[in-house]
Amino acid sequence: MKIKFSIKIILSLIILTFFLPFFVISCDEQELSVSGFETAFGKSINNLRIQDGNPATLVLIIPNIIILIILLYKIKKEPGSSVIFKYALIFTPIFNISAAFTTRTIVRRMFDSRLAGYIRIGLEPGLVNMRLGYGIILYILLNIALLALACVNFFADRKREIKTGDSQTPQI
């Protein structure tokens, strides 16, 4: 039971990291941080739109919200649903980590292509750079912790099922 509570806490923290800085763009001595939310919906400073949003970034948070809702409301179990949920709980952090690296690559390419336009008009190369913010690093680390807990939960349940003979998966 403690593992499932820990999973709920980690899922909640993963959702919160979406609002922390994912990317930090710096130019000379000025820095601009962009959260996952701002990556999805855009960012404005002083009513000036500096970044358009890309709703595809929501892929980083939607699976976590769905699993957290399922855990919080304990949706009625149907035969085989707990097995599907156990696998989903294991594959979600794997998907999240790969989606985070994909998002980083896409944002980096968008940044580089936009920066190339400014370099053509006289901006010095190397003056502006982009790095990962602590939000996306926490996101990846929390997903690794979620994967570890999901595996412990999966194998603990599997061991209990084997002892009681109450396995929901077909025996081969």
Secondary structure, 3 states (H helix, E strand, C coil): CHHHHHHHHHHHHHHHHCCCEEEEEEECCEEEEEEHHHHHHCEEECCEEEECCCHHHHHHCHHHHHHHHHHHHCCCCCCCHHHHHHHHHHHHHHHHHHHHHHHHHHHHHHHHHHHHHHHHCCCCCCCEEEEECHHHHHHHHHHHHHHHHHHHHHHHHHHHHHHHCCCCCCCC
